[in-house]
Amino acid sequence: MVHFQARLDATFAALSDVTRRGVLEQLGGSDASISDLAQRFHMTLTGMKKHVSVLEQAGLVITEKVGRVRTCRLGLRRLEEEAAWIERHRQLWNARFDALDELVEQLKSKERADAQRKRK
């Protein structure tokens, strides 16, 4: 369970940044060097290396160095575990909101009934 939680933490931390999500979108289209990514996102090479490192630690990106060029591509992780975690929590919140909707409807019905009684 601890390994699963650590993996979730790493994934969600990696996805919490707009630049890293953008890098994943970019790599979904084609592989790119860190230099290309830095240029596309208007940031320093050092800054982009840090972003790519976070994505790599989460298993979302794989890098390969050939000569002086480090190329990035999408990792093998498909986020099934993360999607399942989100789905469980979505179901929980949907059930809570459904119960709240039911309570609100009951209160509205009672309020309407009380208002009709007062008119009589």
C-alpha angles and dihedrals in degrees: 000000000000091000090051092050092048090051091050090049092051093047096047091044089052092048094046093081122078093215093054091048088050091051090053090050090050093048090049086070099042144333116274140187120246088246091055091048092048090052094047092050094041096237139121122275089243092053093050091047088057092051092047090048091056090049091047093050088053090052093242096114134035121202129199126190118214112176107315096337122091110199122201128207135168114283126237095256114109098189094238092141092049091047090050091050091050091047092053090052092044090055091048093051092044089055090049093048091047090053090048091050089051092050092049090051091050091051091048091050091049090048092051091047091050091049091051091050091052091053092056 
